[in-house]
Amino acid sequence: STPGDGPKTEWPELVGRTIKEAKEKIKADRPDLKVRIVPVGSTIVTADFDLNRVRVWVDTVAEVPKIG
């Protein structure tokens, strides 16, 4: 939503940002929301619509996967 339309409902400016930055910005704008981090394509999520939840879909590997 745009300024003046009420509480913010989407954050296009966060595309390409880190998960931490996205979560912090959403919580700063809307502390009433639950922020859920969801890996693209690997997690089953409920189909319900929850006005108190924001899903942040992520699809990049930030560090080299390794044993240990």
All heavy atoms as TSV, in Angstrom:
chain	resi	resn	atom	element	x	y	z
A	1	SER	N	N	0.841	-1.177	0.000
A	1	SER	CA	C	0.000	0.000	0.000
A	1	SER	C	C	0.885	1.238	0.000
A	1	SER	O	O	2.032	1.198	0.413
A	1	SER	CB	C	-0.963	-0.029	1.167
A	1	SER	OG	O	-0.378	0.376	2.373
A	2	THR	N	N	0.342	2.330	-0.429
A	2	THR	CA	C	1.095	3.576	-0.486
A	2	THR	C	C	0.811	4.427	0.736
A	2	THR	O	O	-0.205	4.240	1.403
A	2	THR	CB	C	0.727	4.368	-1.764
A	2	THR	OG1	O	-0.675	4.615	-1.753
A	2	THR	CG2	C	1.127	3.620	-3.017
A	3	PRO	N	N	1.710	5.374	1.044
A	3	PRO	CA	C	1.479	6.227	2.214
A	3	PRO	C	C	0.109	6.889	2.152
A	3	PRO	O	O	-0.334	7.330	1.104
A	3	PRO	CB	C	2.595	7.264	2.111
A	3	PRO	CG	C	3.671	6.579	1.327
A	3	PRO	CD	C	2.933	5.676	0.363
A	4	GLY	N	N	-0.582	6.915	3.273
A	4	GLY	CA	C	-1.901	7.503	3.339
A	4	GLY	C	C	-3.037	6.515	3.154
A	4	GLY	O	O	-4.180	6.825	3.406
A	5	ASP	N	N	-2.727	5.317	2.691
A	5	ASP	CA	C	-3.754	4.299	2.469
A	5	ASP	C	C	-3.985	3.425	3.693
A	5	ASP	O	O	-4.707	2.454	3.625
A	5	ASP	CB	C	-3.370	3.374	1.313
A	5	ASP	CG	C	-3.474	4.051	-0.044
A	5	ASP	OD1	O	-4.216	5.036	-0.163
A	5	ASP	OD2	O	-2.803	3.583	-0.953
A	6	GLY	N	N	-3.309	3.710	4.800
A	6	GLY	CA	C	-3.408	2.859	5.974
A	6	GLY	C	C	-2.115	2.112	6.189
A	6	GLY	O	O	-1.078	2.453	5.620
A	7	PRO	N	N	-2.161	1.059	6.992
A	7	PRO	CA	C	-0.941	0.300	7.291
A	7	PRO	C	C	-0.317	-0.311	6.038
A	7	PRO	O	O	-1.016	-0.726	5.118
A	7	PRO	CB	C	-1.425	-0.808	8.230
A	7	PRO	CG	C	-2.744	-0.368	8.739
A	7	PRO	CD	C	-3.326	0.525	7.674
A	8	LYS	N	N	0.996	-0.353	6.017
A	8	LYS	CA	C	1.734	-0.921	4.887
A	8	LYS	C	C	1.436	-2.413	4.760
A	8	LYS	O	O	1.364	-3.126	5.760
A	8	LYS	CB	C	3.221	-0.681	5.096
A	8	LYS	CG	C	4.046	-0.935	3.879
A	8	LYS	CD	C	5.420	-0.315	4.017
A	8	LYS	CE	C	6.153	-0.506	2.718
A	8	LYS	NZ	N	7.394	0.210	2.669
A	9	THR	N	N	1.267	-2.885	3.513
A	9	THR	CA	C	0.921	-4.286	3.278
A	9	THR	C	C	1.911	-5.020	2.377
A	9	THR	O	O	1.816	-6.225	2.220
A	9	THR	CB	C	-0.484	-4.407	2.654
A	9	THR	OG1	O	-0.498	-3.691	1.416
A	9	THR	CG2	C	-1.547	-3.855	3.589
A	10	GLU	N	N	2.833	-4.295	1.748
A	10	GLU	CA	C	3.870	-4.944	0.949
A	10	GLU	C	C	5.133	-4.091	0.949
A	10	GLU	O	O	5.083	-2.895	1.216
A	10	GLU	CB	C	3.421	-5.249	-0.480
A	10	GLU	CG	C	2.546	-4.265	-1.138
A	10	GLU	CD	C	2.113	-4.726	-2.526
A	10	GLU	OE1	O	1.361	-5.696	-2.655
A	10	GLU	OE2	O	2.546	-4.061	-3.478
A	11	TRP	N	N	6.263	-4.763	0.658
A	11	TRP	CA	C	7.578	-4.141	0.768
A	11	TRP	C	C	8.430	-4.437	-0.464
A	11	TRP	O	O	9.433	-5.152	-0.394
A	11	TRP	CB	C	8.288	-4.646	2.031
A	11	TRP	CG	C	7.668	-4.158	3.294
A	11	TRP	CD1	C	8.085	-3.102	4.047
A	11	TRP	CD2	C	6.527	-4.681	3.973
A	11	TRP	NE1	N	7.270	-2.929	5.133
A	11	TRP	CE2	C	6.291	-3.895	5.113
A	11	TRP	CE3	C	5.659	-5.741	3.719
A	11	TRP	CZ2	C	5.251	-4.129	5.998
A	11	TRP	CZ3	C	4.606	-5.976	4.596
A	11	TRP	CH2	C	4.415	-5.177	5.719
A	12	PRO	N	N	8.104	-3.894	-1.626
A	12	PRO	CA	C	8.875	-4.183	-2.840
A	12	PRO	C	C	10.325	-3.710	-2.747
A	12	PRO	O	O	11.200	-4.256	-3.408
A	12	PRO	CB	C	8.114	-3.450	-3.947
A	12	PRO	CG	C	7.307	-2.422	-3.248
A	12	PRO	CD	C	6.997	-2.990	-1.883
A	13	GLU	N	N	10.587	-2.743	-1.915
A	13	GLU	CA	C	11.950	-2.219	-1.754
A	13	GLU	C	C	12.895	-3.221	-1.093
A	13	GLU	O	O	14.109	-3.032	-1.079
A	13	GLU	CB	C	11.936	-0.906	-0.952
A	13	GLU	CG	C	11.607	-1.047	0.516
A	13	GLU	CD	C	10.123	-1.078	0.874
A	13	GLU	OE1	O	9.278	-1.282	-0.024
A	13	GLU	OE2	O	9.817	-0.892	2.066
A	14	LEU	N	N	12.367	-4.313	-0.559
A	14	LEU	CA	C	13.201	-5.307	0.120
A	14	LEU	C	C	13.712	-6.411	-0.796
A	14	LEU	O	O	14.552	-7.211	-0.382
A	14	LEU	CB	C	12.431	-5.909	1.294
A	14	LEU	CG	C	12.068	-4.911	2.395
A	14	LEU	CD1	C	11.254	-5.599	3.481
A	14	LEU	CD2	C	13.305	-4.247	2.969
A	15	VAL	N	N	13.247	-6.453	-2.035
A	15	VAL	CA	C	13.739	-7.463	-2.974
A	15	VAL	C	C	15.240	-7.256	-3.156
A	15	VAL	O	O	15.702	-6.152	-3.427
A	15	VAL	CB	C	13.008	-7.372	-4.329
A	15	VAL	CG1	C	13.633	-8.309	-5.351
A	15	VAL	CG2	C	11.525	-7.681	-4.150
A	16	GLY	N	N	16.013	-8.331	-2.954
A	16	GLY	CA	C	17.464	-8.263	-3.082
A	16	GLY	C	C	18.191	-7.960	-1.789
A	16	GLY	O	O	19.414	-8.000	-1.734
A	17	ARG	N	N	17.459	-7.648	-0.721
A	17	ARG	CA	C	18.072	-7.359	0.571
A	17	ARG	C	C	18.290	-8.658	1.342
A	17	ARG	O	O	17.781	-9.704	0.987
A	17	ARG	CB	C	17.176	-6.428	1.396
A	17	ARG	CG	C	16.800	-5.165	0.689
A	17	ARG	CD	C	17.988	-4.394	0.246
A	17	ARG	NE	N	18.031	-3.140	0.969
A	17	ARG	CZ	C	19.063	-2.340	0.965
A	17	ARG	NH1	N	20.142	-2.639	0.306
A	17	ARG	NH2	N	19.034	-1.223	1.612
A	18	THR	N	N	19.020	-8.579	2.440
A	18	THR	CA	C	19.244	-9.765	3.262
A	18	THR	C	C	17.973	-10.107	4.028
A	18	THR	O	O	17.091	-9.262	4.208
A	18	THR	CB	C	20.391	-9.551	4.263
A	18	THR	OG1	O	19.983	-8.571	5.233
A	18	THR	CG2	C	21.672	-9.127	3.576
A	19	ILE	N	N	17.918	-11.353	4.483
A	19	ILE	CA	C	16.774	-11.790	5.288
A	19	ILE	C	C	16.672	-10.927	6.539
A	19	ILE	O	O	15.585	-10.484	6.916
A	19	ILE	CB	C	16.913	-13.278	5.660
A	19	ILE	CG1	C	16.834	-14.141	4.405
A	19	ILE	CG2	C	15.843	-13.699	6.659
A	19	ILE	CD1	C	17.233	-15.581	4.623
A	20	LYS	N	N	17.811	-10.664	7.173
A	20	LYS	CA	C	17.824	-9.862	8.396
A	20	LYS	C	C	17.277	-8.456	8.134
A	20	LYS	O	O	16.449	-7.949	8.887
A	20	LYS	CB	C	19.249	-9.780	8.944
A	20	LYS	CG	C	19.365	-9.028	10.238
A	20	LYS	CD	C	20.799	-9.061	10.768
A	20	LYS	CE	C	20.860	-8.409	12.126
A	20	LYS	NZ	N	21.689	-7.250	12.192
A	21	GLU	N	N	17.735	-7.832	7.046
A	21	GLU	CA	C	17.244	-6.495	6.704
A	21	GLU	C	C	15.742	-6.508	6.451
A	21	GLU	O	O	15.020	-5.618	6.910
A	21	GLU	CB	C	17.955	-5.962	5.458
A	21	GLU	CG	C	19.398	-5.597	5.666
A	21	GLU	CD	C	20.107	-5.260	4.366
A	21	GLU	OE1	O	19.853	-5.924	3.338
A	21	GLU	OE2	O	20.943	-4.342	4.385
A	22	ALA	N	N	15.276	-7.514	5.725
A	22	ALA	CA	C	13.852	-7.598	5.412
A	22	ALA	C	C	13.022	-7.749	6.680
A	22	ALA	O	O	12.036	-7.043	6.879
A	22	ALA	CB	C	13.591	-8.770	4.458
A	23	LYS	N	N	13.437	-8.665	7.534
A	23	LYS	CA	C	12.694	-8.910	8.767
A	23	LYS	C	C	12.669	-7.656	9.651
A	23	LYS	O	O	11.620	-7.267	10.165
A	23	LYS	CB	C	13.323	-10.089	9.516
A	23	LYS	CG	C	12.477	-10.622	10.629
A	23	LYS	CD	C	13.043	-11.933	11.147
A	23	LYS	CE	C	12.122	-12.524	12.187
A	23	LYS	NZ	N	12.548	-13.840	12.627
A	24	GLU	N	N	13.813	-6.993	9.781
A	24	GLU	CA	C	13.893	-5.784	10.614
A	24	GLU	C	C	13.018	-4.660	10.068
A	24	GLU	O	O	12.340	-3.971	10.821
A	24	GLU	CB	C	15.343	-5.319	10.737
A	24	GLU	CG	C	16.178	-6.215	11.622
A	24	GLU	CD	C	17.651	-5.826	11.650
A	24	GLU	OE1	O	18.072	-4.911	10.905
A	24	GLU	OE2	O	18.401	-6.457	12.425
A	25	LYS	N	N	13.025	-4.473	8.750
A	25	LYS	CA	C	12.231	-3.401	8.135
A	25	LYS	C	C	10.737	-3.664	8.295
A	25	LYS	O	O	9.971	-2.761	8.641
A	25	LYS	CB	C	12.602	-3.288	6.652
A	25	LYS	CG	C	11.760	-2.314	5.871
A	25	LYS	CD	C	11.935	-0.891	6.344
A	25	LYS	CE	C	11.203	0.066	5.399
A	25	LYS	NZ	N	10.783	1.277	6.064
A	26	ILE	N	N	10.326	-4.897	8.051
A	26	ILE	CA	C	8.903	-5.226	8.194
A	26	ILE	C	C	8.465	-5.018	9.638
A	26	ILE	O	O	7.420	-4.419	9.906
A	26	ILE	CB	C	8.614	-6.663	7.714
A	26	ILE	CG1	C	8.864	-6.764	6.213
A	26	ILE	CG2	C	7.181	-7.069	8.070
A	26	ILE	CD1	C	8.918	-8.182	5.678
A	27	LYS	N	N	9.272	-5.502	10.593
A	27	LYS	CA	C	8.923	-5.338	12.012
A	27	LYS	C	C	8.930	-3.869	12.424
A	27	LYS	O	O	8.132	-3.455	13.258
A	27	LYS	CB	C	9.879	-6.148	12.897
A	27	LYS	CG	C	9.692	-7.655	12.799
A	27	LYS	CD	C	8.288	-8.109	13.112
A	27	LYS	CE	C	8.046	-8.266	14.582
A	27	LYS	NZ	N	6.686	-8.719	14.905
A	28	ALA	N	N	9.822	-3.058	11.837
A	28	ALA	CA	C	9.851	-1.622	12.141
A	28	ALA	C	C	8.588	-0.934	11.622
A	28	ALA	O	O	8.008	-0.087	12.304
A	28	ALA	CB	C	11.095	-0.977	11.538
A	29	ASP	N	N	8.170	-1.316	10.415
A	29	ASP	CA	C	6.970	-0.724	9.823
A	29	ASP	C	C	5.689	-1.236	10.451
A	29	ASP	O	O	4.730	-0.489	10.627
A	29	ASP	CB	C	6.911	-1.022	8.322
A	29	ASP	CG	C	7.946	-0.270	7.516
A	29	ASP	OD1	O	8.565	0.675	8.038
A	29	ASP	OD2	O	8.143	-0.643	6.346
A	30	ARG	N	N	5.674	-2.540	10.761
A	30	ARG	CA	C	4.463	-3.182	11.271
A	30	ARG	C	C	4.802	-4.150	12.401
A	30	ARG	O	O	4.857	-5.364	12.202
A	30	ARG	CB	C	3.759	-3.951	10.141
A	30	ARG	CG	C	3.206	-3.130	8.992
A	30	ARG	CD	C	1.912	-2.424	9.339
A	30	ARG	NE	N	0.902	-3.286	9.926
A	30	ARG	CZ	C	0.010	-3.982	9.232
A	30	ARG	NH1	N	-0.011	-3.926	7.918
A	30	ARG	NH2	N	-0.869	-4.738	9.850
A	31	PRO	N	N	5.062	-3.633	13.612
A	31	PRO	CA	C	5.419	-4.516	14.729
A	31	PRO	C	C	4.317	-5.507	15.108
A	31	PRO	O	O	4.572	-6.477	15.815
A	31	PRO	CB	C	5.715	-3.550	15.870
A	31	PRO	CG	C	5.162	-2.237	15.473
A	31	PRO	CD	C	5.034	-2.236	13.979
A	32	ASP	N	N	3.114	-5.291	14.597
A	32	ASP	CA	C	1.990	-6.173	14.890
A	32	ASP	C	C	2.028	-7.472	14.083
A	32	ASP	O	O	1.281	-8.403	14.368
A	32	ASP	CB	C	0.667	-5.450	14.607
A	32	ASP	CG	C	0.573	-4.936	13.165
A	32	ASP	OD1	O	1.529	-4.270	12.710
A	32	ASP	OD2	O	-0.449	-5.175	12.503
A	33	LEU	N	N	2.907	-7.561	13.087
A	33	LEU	CA	C	2.925	-8.730	12.205
A	33	LEU	C	C	3.919	-9.791	12.644
A	33	LEU	O	O	4.958	-9.485	13.217
A	33	LEU	CB	C	3.276	-8.298	10.776
A	33	LEU	CG	C	2.296	-7.349	10.110
A	33	LEU	CD1	C	2.828	-6.940	8.748
A	33	LEU	CD2	C	0.922	-7.973	9.987
A	34	LYS	N	N	3.598	-11.047	12.305
A	34	LYS	CA	C	4.534	-12.165	12.471
A	34	LYS	C	C	5.254	-12.312	11.130
A	34	LYS	O	O	4.607	-12.415	10.095
A	34	LYS	CB	C	3.795	-13.462	12.788
A	34	LYS	CG	C	3.011	-13.434	14.086
A	34	LYS	CD	C	2.206	-14.711	14.254
A	34	LYS	CE	C	0.973	-14.621	13.365
A	34	LYS	NZ	N	-0.001	-15.675	13.538
A	35	VAL	N	N	6.587	-12.319	11.161
A	35	VAL	CA	C	7.373	-12.467	9.940
A	35	VAL	C	C	7.883	-13.896	9.876
A	35	VAL	O	O	8.541	-14.369	10.798
A	35	VAL	CB	C	8.543	-11.464	9.904
A	35	VAL	CG1	C	9.350	-11.642	8.629
A	35	VAL	CG2	C	8.033	-10.031	10.026
A	36	ARG	N	N	7.573	-14.587	8.789
A	36	ARG	CA	C	7.983	-15.980	8.605
A	36	ARG	C	C	8.920	-16.068	7.407
A	36	ARG	O	O	8.571	-15.611	6.308
A	36	ARG	CB	C	6.775	-16.882	8.362
A	36	ARG	CG	C	5.759	-16.840	9.480
A	36	ARG	CD	C	6.306	-17.526	10.726
A	36	ARG	NE	N	5.304	-17.570	11.768
A	36	ARG	CZ	C	5.421	-16.975	12.940
A	36	ARG	NH1	N	6.507	-16.278	13.208
A	36	ARG	NH2	N	4.482	-17.068	13.846
A	37	ILE	N	N	10.094	-16.651	7.602
A	37	ILE	CA	C	11.059	-16.852	6.533
A	37	ILE	C	C	10.800	-18.232	5.926
A	37	ILE	O	O	10.770	-19.228	6.642
A	37	ILE	CB	C	12.503	-16.759	7.076
A	37	ILE	CG1	C	12.715	-15.438	7.846
A	37	ILE	CG2	C	13.508	-16.924	5.947
A	37	ILE	CD1	C	12.390	-14.186	7.087
A	38	VAL	N	N	10.611	-18.286	4.603
A	38	VAL	CA	C	10.241	-19.528	3.935
A	38	VAL	C	C	11.160	-19.760	2.735
A	38	VAL	O	O	11.200	-18.935	1.822
A	38	VAL	CB	C	8.771	-19.469	3.446
A	38	VAL	CG1	C	8.362	-20.787	2.825
A	38	VAL	CG2	C	7.830	-19.070	4.560
A	39	PRO	N	N	11.903	-20.884	2.708
A	39	PRO	CA	C	12.706	-21.205	1.524
A	39	PRO	C	C	11.804	-21.530	0.335
A	39	PRO	O	O	10.852	-22.286	0.468
A	39	PRO	CB	C	13.502	-22.442	1.942
A	39	PRO	CG	C	13.440	-22.464	3.438
A	39	PRO	CD	C	12.133	-21.810	3.810
A	40	VAL	N	N	12.096	-20.952	-0.807
A	40	VAL	CA	C	11.309	-21.188	-2.017
A	40	VAL	C	C	11.424	-22.651	-2.437
A	40	VAL	O	O	12.511	-23.197	-2.503
A	40	VAL	CB	C	11.789	-20.269	-3.160
A	40	VAL	CG1	C	11.145	-20.660	-4.478
A	40	VAL	CG2	C	11.488	-18.816	-2.838
A	41	GLY	N	N	10.292	-23.289	-2.685
A	41	GLY	CA	C	10.257	-24.630	-3.241
A	41	GLY	C	C	10.568	-25.775	-2.301
A	41	GLY	O	O	10.499	-26.918	-2.697
A	42	SER	N	N	10.922	-25.494	-1.060
A	42	SER	CA	C	11.294	-26.608	-0.190
A	42	SER	C	C	10.467	-26.691	1.083
A	42	SER	O	O	10.705	-27.540	1.913
A	42	SER	CB	C	12.775	-26.488	0.179
A	42	SER	OG	O	12.990	-25.313	0.950
A	43	THR	N	N	9.507	-25.840	1.221
A	43	THR	CA	C	8.726	-25.834	2.440
A	43	THR	C	C	7.238	-25.841	2.120
A	43	THR	O	O	6.777	-25.087	1.278
A	43	THR	CB	C	9.053	-24.578	3.284
A	43	THR	OG1	O	10.441	-24.570	3.566
A	43	THR	CG2	C	8.280	-24.569	4.586
A	44	ILE	N	N	6.521	-26.671	2.806
A	44	ILE	CA	C	5.067	-26.685	2.671
A	44	ILE	C	C	4.503	-25.637	3.626
A	44	ILE	O	O	4.889	-25.577	4.784
A	44	ILE	CB	C	4.506	-28.079	3.010
A	44	ILE	CG1	C	5.038	-29.108	2.021
A	44	ILE	CG2	C	2.994	-28.059	3.035
A	44	ILE	CD1	C	4.690	-30.530	2.380
A	45	VAL	N	N	3.618	-24.806	3.109
A	45	VAL	CA	C	2.976	-23.789	3.950
A	45	VAL	C	C	1.471	-23.963	3.873
A	45	VAL	O	O	0.949	-24.521	2.912
A	45	VAL	CB	C	3.374	-22.356	3.521
A	45	VAL	CG1	C	4.847	-22.109	3.734
A	45	VAL	CG2	C	2.981	-22.075	2.098
A	46	THR	N	N	0.803	-23.461	4.873
A	46	THR	CA	C	-0.654	-23.540	4.887
A	46	THR	C	C	-1.228	-22.588	3.846
A	46	THR	O	O	-0.609	-21.593	3.488
A	46	THR	CB	C	-1.209	-23.173	6.276
A	46	THR	OG1	O	-0.792	-21.853	6.605
A	46	THR	CG2	C	-0.726	-24.160	7.327
A	47	ALA	N	N	-2.398	-22.892	3.354
A	47	ALA	CA	C	-3.041	-22.063	2.336
A	47	ALA	C	C	-3.931	-20.979	2.943
A	47	ALA	O	O	-4.521	-20.194	2.219
A	47	ALA	CB	C	-3.861	-22.942	1.406
A	48	ASP	N	N	-3.995	-20.931	4.266
A	48	ASP	CA	C	-4.858	-19.948	4.903
A	48	ASP	C	C	-4.332	-18.534	4.699
A	48	ASP	O	O	-3.148	-18.314	4.482
A	48	ASP	CB	C	-5.005	-20.235	6.395
A	48	ASP	CG	C	-3.699	-20.100	7.157
A	48	ASP	OD1	O	-2.655	-20.504	6.604
A	48	ASP	OD2	O	-3.703	-19.587	8.283
A	49	PHE	N	N	-5.226	-17.564	4.732
A	49	PHE	CA	C	-4.874	-16.154	4.609
A	49	PHE	C	C	-4.868	-15.574	6.010
A	49	PHE	O	O	-5.870	-15.618	6.717
A	49	PHE	CB	C	-5.895	-15.431	3.725
A	49	PHE	CG	C	-5.482	-14.033	3.387
A	49	PHE	CD1	C	-4.539	-13.795	2.407
A	49	PHE	CD2	C	-6.037	-12.960	4.060
A	49	PHE	CE1	C	-4.155	-12.503	2.093
A	49	PHE	CE2	C	-5.656	-11.662	3.763
A	49	PHE	CZ	C	-4.721	-11.437	2.769
A	50	ASP	N	N	-3.721	-15.042	6.445
A	50	ASP	CA	C	-3.567	-14.523	7.799
A	50	ASP	C	C	-3.144	-13.063	7.730
A	50	ASP	O	O	-2.043	-12.738	7.278
A	50	ASP	CB	C	-2.511	-15.355	8.540
A	50	ASP	CG	C	-2.343	-14.959	9.994
A	50	ASP	OD1	O	-2.847	-13.887	10.403
A	50	ASP	OD2	O	-1.691	-15.710	10.721
A	51	LEU	N	N	-4.013	-12.161	8.145
A	51	LEU	CA	C	-3.730	-10.731	8.100
A	51	LEU	C	C	-2.645	-10.302	9.095
A	51	LEU	O	O	-2.228	-9.156	9.090
A	51	LEU	CB	C	-5.010	-9.932	8.365
A	51	LEU	CG	C	-6.058	-10.016	7.261
A	51	LEU	CD1	C	-7.359	-9.354	7.709
A	51	LEU	CD2	C	-5.542	-9.376	5.989
A	52	ASN	N	N	-2.195	-11.223	9.935
A	52	ASN	CA	C	-1.160	-10.917	10.920
A	52	ASN	C	C	0.180	-11.559	10.567
A	52	ASN	O	O	1.079	-11.597	11.392
A	52	ASN	CB	C	-1.600	-11.394	12.307
A	52	ASN	CG	C	-2.821	-10.644	12.777
A	52	ASN	OD1	O	-2.857	-9.425	12.745
A	52	ASN	ND2	N	-3.847	-11.376	13.172
A	53	ARG	N	N	0.316	-12.060	9.333
A	53	ARG	CA	C	1.532	-12.772	8.941
A	53	ARG	C	C	2.062	-12.230	7.615
A	53	ARG	O	O	1.313	-11.924	6.703
A	53	ARG	CB	C	1.220	-14.261	8.777
A	53	ARG	CG	C	2.386	-15.089	8.255
A	53	ARG	CD	C	2.001	-16.521	7.962
A	53	ARG	NE	N	0.986	-16.568	6.897
A	53	ARG	CZ	C	-0.022	-17.410	6.875
A	53	ARG	NH1	N	-0.189	-18.308	7.813
A	53	ARG	NH2	N	-0.899	-17.386	5.884
A	54	VAL	N	N	3.403	-12.153	7.540
A	54	VAL	CA	C	4.089	-11.839	6.285
A	54	VAL	C	C	5.065	-12.971	6.025
A	54	VAL	O	O	5.860	-13.324	6.898
A	54	VAL	CB	C	4.867	-10.507	6.368
A	54	VAL	CG1	C	5.713	-10.292	5.124
A	54	VAL	CG2	C	3.944	-9.343	6.584
A	55	ARG	N	N	5.005	-13.552	4.845
A	55	ARG	CA	C	5.975	-14.582	4.466
A	55	ARG	C	C	7.049	-13.940	3.601
A	55	ARG	O	O	6.741	-13.269	2.616
A	55	ARG	CB	C	5.301	-15.712	3.704
A	55	ARG	CG	C	4.425	-16.565	4.592
A	55	ARG	CD	C	3.816	-17.711	3.819
A	55	ARG	NE	N	3.065	-18.584	4.706
A	55	ARG	CZ	C	1.900	-19.117	4.413
A	55	ARG	NH1	N	1.354	-18.868	3.239
A	55	ARG	NH2	N	1.290	-19.906	5.261
A	56	VAL	N	N	8.304	-14.165	3.969
A	56	VAL	CA	C	9.440	-13.684	3.186
A	56	VAL	C	C	10.015	-14.913	2.494
A	56	VAL	O	O	10.599	-15.785	3.139
A	56	VAL	CB	C	10.496	-13.002	4.083
A	56	VAL	CG1	C	11.685	-12.544	3.260
A	56	VAL	CG2	C	9.888	-11.831	4.854
A	57	TRP	N	N	9.820	-15.003	1.183
A	57	TRP	CA	C	10.280	-16.149	0.400
A	57	TRP	C	C	11.717	-15.911	-0.017
A	57	TRP	O	O	12.037	-14.885	-0.622
A	57	TRP	CB	C	9.397	-16.336	-0.831
A	57	TRP	CG	C	7.986	-16.640	-0.462
A	57	TRP	CD1	C	6.972	-15.745	-0.273
A	57	TRP	CD2	C	7.431	-17.927	-0.200
A	57	TRP	NE1	N	5.816	-16.413	0.094
A	57	TRP	CE2	C	6.073	-17.748	0.138
A	57	TRP	CE3	C	7.954	-19.213	-0.224
A	57	TRP	CZ2	C	5.233	-18.802	0.445
A	57	TRP	CZ3	C	7.116	-20.272	0.078
A	57	TRP	CH2	C	5.771	-20.056	0.409
A	58	VAL	N	N	12.604	-16.845	0.308
A	58	VAL	CA	C	14.026	-16.703	-0.016
A	58	VAL	C	C	14.479	-17.851	-0.918
A	58	VAL	O	O	13.996	-18.965	-0.805
A	58	VAL	CB	C	14.896	-16.641	1.256
A	58	VAL	CG1	C	14.542	-15.398	2.066
A	58	VAL	CG2	C	14.726	-17.870	2.119
A	59	ASP	N	N	15.438	-17.553	-1.809
A	59	ASP	CA	C	15.867	-18.579	-2.745
A	59	ASP	C	C	17.360	-18.563	-3.055
A	59	ASP	O	O	17.783	-19.102	-4.065
A	59	ASP	CB	C	15.082	-18.473	-4.049
A	59	ASP	CG	C	15.413	-17.208	-4.824
A	59	ASP	OD1	O	16.115	-16.329	-4.304
A	59	ASP	OD2	O	14.964	-17.103	-5.970
A	60	THR	N	N	18.170	-17.963	-2.208
A	60	THR	CA	C	19.608	-17.955	-2.468
A	60	THR	C	C	20.363	-18.640	-1.335
A	60	THR	O	O	19.902	-18.661	-0.197
A	60	THR	CB	C	20.145	-16.527	-2.627
A	60	THR	OG1	O	19.866	-15.801	-1.437
A	60	THR	CG2	C	19.518	-15.815	-3.812
A	61	VAL	N	N	21.513	-19.177	-1.672
A	61	VAL	CA	C	22.396	-19.782	-0.681
A	61	VAL	C	C	23.415	-18.709	-0.308
A	61	VAL	O	O	24.137	-18.212	-1.169
A	61	VAL	CB	C	23.100	-21.034	-1.244
A	61	VAL	CG1	C	24.079	-21.595	-0.240
A	61	VAL	CG2	C	22.069	-22.069	-1.649
A	62	ALA	N	N	23.470	-18.346	0.959
A	62	ALA	CA	C	24.330	-17.249	1.396
A	62	ALA	C	C	25.755	-17.705	1.717
A	62	ALA	O	O	26.693	-16.927	1.627
A	62	ALA	CB	C	23.725	-16.578	2.623
A	63	GLU	N	N	25.925	-18.965	2.116
A	63	GLU	CA	C	27.243	-19.495	2.456
A	63	GLU	C	C	27.415	-20.868	1.822
A	63	GLU	O	O	26.445	-21.533	1.507
A	63	GLU	CB	C	27.404	-19.596	3.976
A	63	GLU	CG	C	27.434	-18.253	4.671
A	63	GLU	CD	C	27.707	-18.387	6.154
A	63	GLU	OE1	O	28.292	-19.410	6.580
A	63	GLU	OE2	O	27.336	-17.469	6.883
A	64	VAL	N	N	28.659	-21.287	1.701
A	64	VAL	CA	C	28.949	-22.592	1.119
A	64	VAL	C	C	28.448	-23.686	2.034
A	64	VAL	O	O	28.827	-23.741	3.212
A	64	VAL	CB	C	30.480	-22.752	0.914
A	64	VAL	CG1	C	30.802	-24.142	0.395
A	64	VAL	CG2	C	31.005	-21.683	-0.023
A	65	PRO	N	N	27.582	-24.571	1.545
A	65	PRO	CA	C	27.151	-25.701	2.362
A	65	PRO	C	C	28.336	-26.641	2.587
A	65	PRO	O	O	29.081	-26.945	1.650
A	65	PRO	CB	C	26.084	-26.384	1.498
A	65	PRO	CG	C	25.659	-25.354	0.512
A	65	PRO	CD	C	26.867	-24.517	0.287
A	66	LYS	N	N	28.536	-27.069	3.832
A	66	LYS	CA	C	29.658	-27.971	4.131
A	66	LYS	C	C	29.338	-28.856	5.318
A	66	LYS	O	O	28.514	-28.500	6.154
A	66	LYS	CB	C	30.946	-27.180	4.365
A	66	LYS	CG	C	30.852	-26.166	5.484
A	66	LYS	CD	C	32.123	-25.342	5.545
A	66	LYS	CE	C	31.956	-24.222	6.559
A	66	LYS	NZ	N	33.092	-23.342	6.606
A	67	ILE	N	N	30.011	-29.959	5.372
A	67	ILE	CA	C	29.840	-30.892	6.478
A	67	ILE	C	C	30.510	-30.315	7.700
A	67	ILE	O	O	31.577	-29.719	7.616
A	67	ILE	CB	C	30.469	-32.261	6.122
A	67	ILE	CG1	C	29.691	-32.900	4.979
A	67	ILE	CG2	C	30.508	-33.175	7.347
A	67	ILE	CD1	C	30.300	-34.177	4.461
A	68	GLY	N	N	29.912	-30.554	8.842
A	68	GLY	CA	C	30.558	-30.130	10.075
A	68	GLY	C	C	29.645	-29.468	10.933
A	68	GLY	O	O	29.455	-28.922	11.802
